[in-house]
Amino acid sequence: MEKKETFKIKRETHTVSQKVKDQLKTFNKIRRTILEAIGEEEMNIPDIAAKIGMSKEDTMYYVMSLVKFNKLQAAGMDDMDEYYYYKIKE
């Protein structure tokens, strides 16, 4: 019997639903849109939301996901201490 690594066995026996695949595609599209919008700048949530045409709440969710996954980092706060500025993590 051929030895197989656990992840190979899991890949062969576990199927991913189309819904999950679609959600991942949506997340990746929004992730790229946010990263392209920020570019070399430092932007806060309202600025990002306005630039990409998304609600501030949804933008906050995706930005926090990008911070969690080490794609963005906080770069300071605005003058009124309301919003953090975010930049692409180097």
C-alpha positions as CSV (number, residue, x, y, z in Angstrom):
1,M,0.0,0.0,0.0
2,E,1.3,3.4,-1.0
3,K,1.9,5.9,1.8
4,K,-0.1,9.1,1.5
5,E,0.2,12.3,3.4
6,T,-2.8,13.3,5.4
7,F,-3.5,16.4,3.3
8,K,-3.6,14.3,0.2
9,I,-6.0,11.9,1.7
10,K,-8.2,14.8,2.9
11,R,-8.1,16.4,-0.5
12,E,-9.3,13.2,-2.1
13,T,-12.1,12.4,0.4
14,H,-13.3,15.9,1.3
15,T,-15.3,18.0,-1.1
16,V,-15.8,21.7,-0.9
17,S,-19.3,23.1,-1.7
18,Q,-19.8,25.5,-4.6
19,K,-21.1,28.1,-2.1
20,V,-17.8,28.1,-0.2
21,K,-15.8,28.3,-3.5
22,D,-18.0,31.3,-4.6
23,Q,-17.4,33.0,-1.2
24,L,-13.7,32.6,-1.6
25,K,-13.8,34.1,-5.1
26,T,-15.8,37.0,-3.8
27,F,-13.4,37.5,-0.9
28,N,-10.3,37.4,-3.2
29,K,-11.9,39.9,-5.6
30,I,-12.7,42.4,-2.8
31,R,-9.2,41.8,-1.2
32,R,-7.6,42.7,-4.6
33,T,-9.8,45.8,-4.9
34,I,-8.9,47.1,-1.5
35,L,-5.2,46.5,-1.9
36,E,-5.3,48.2,-5.3
37,A,-7.3,51.2,-3.8
38,I,-4.8,51.7,-1.1
39,G,-1.7,51.2,-3.3
40,E,1.2,53.2,-1.9
41,E,-1.1,55.4,0.2
42,E,-2.3,55.3,3.8
43,M,-6.1,55.3,4.0
44,N,-8.8,55.0,6.6
45,I,-12.0,53.0,6.4
46,P,-14.3,55.8,5.2
47,D,-11.8,56.7,2.4
48,I,-11.4,53.1,1.3
49,A,-15.1,52.6,1.4
50,A,-15.7,55.7,-0.7
51,K,-13.0,54.7,-3.2
52,I,-14.3,51.2,-3.8
53,G,-18.0,51.9,-3.4
54,M,-18.7,49.7,-0.5
55,S,-20.4,50.4,2.9
56,K,-18.1,51.3,5.8
57,E,-19.3,48.3,7.7
58,D,-18.4,45.8,4.9
59,T,-15.1,47.6,4.3
60,M,-14.2,47.3,8.0
61,Y,-14.9,43.6,7.9
62,Y,-12.6,43.0,4.9
63,V,-9.9,45.4,6.1
64,M,-9.8,43.6,9.5
65,S,-9.5,40.3,7.6
66,L,-6.5,41.7,5.7
67,V,-4.9,42.8,8.9
68,K,-5.5,39.4,10.4
69,F,-4.0,37.7,7.4
70,N,-1.0,40.1,7.5
71,K,-1.7,42.0,4.3
72,L,-2.4,45.4,5.9
73,Q,-1.1,47.1,9.0
74,A,-2.2,50.1,11.0
75,A,-0.2,53.3,10.2
76,G,-1.5,55.8,12.7
77,M,-4.7,57.6,13.5
78,D,-6.5,60.6,12.1
79,D,-6.5,64.0,13.7
80,M,-9.7,63.4,15.6
81,D,-8.7,59.9,16.8
82,E,-11.7,58.3,15.1
83,Y,-10.1,56.1,12.4
84,Y,-6.8,54.2,11.9
85,Y,-5.0,54.7,8.7
86,Y,-4.0,51.4,7.0
87,K,-1.2,50.6,4.6
88,I,0.0,47.6,2.8
89,K,2.3,45.6,5.0
90,E,5.8,45.3,3.6
